[in-house]
Amino acid sequence: MKFNFDVPLEGLDGKPVKGDDKKVIMLKSTCINSLLANVPNEKFDGEEKLKRFLLAQRIEIAEKEIEITAEEITKIKECAGKAMGILVSGSIWFMLEKNKDGDTDKGDGAG
């Protein structure tokens, strides 16, 4: 499926989440940070690290939509659940699931 990660992360009210610096936090950066995070007590081999790196790289260099598999969405959600707080993790899960289910109101830049 195609997915656009270059959209604002949505908060509880559906509005863009802003950081302490008042800048809008993007879904792209939170997904990349989730994939690249070192989580305490989590052990994985070099192959898994490479897979996460390559997925993060694809998301980073994408200018708009990228082709992403259901397995890759699952990996992002798994990493976000371990590495991020409730607001960010929940928003990532919500936005990815909405797109996976065919709802284009989330993750396509249309709001």
C-alpha angles and dihedrals in degrees: 000000000000120000134180111215093177094092133102118273107249122230131209091284094048091251123121115279115237127206127226087275089058092244119134113257112228126220088228095061095044093051092048091048090049092052094047098042121119105223117200114253092010113126125187136156131251092266092059091046090052092049091052092046093050093048091049089049092052090051092047097051096042112111094197130336123008131191109252132176129227088247091056091050089051090051092051091049092047092051093045091051091056101037107034137062123253098270096049096038092046092048092050092049092046095049094045093046093049090054093044090054090055097257106138094192089091129049097010099087092248093107 
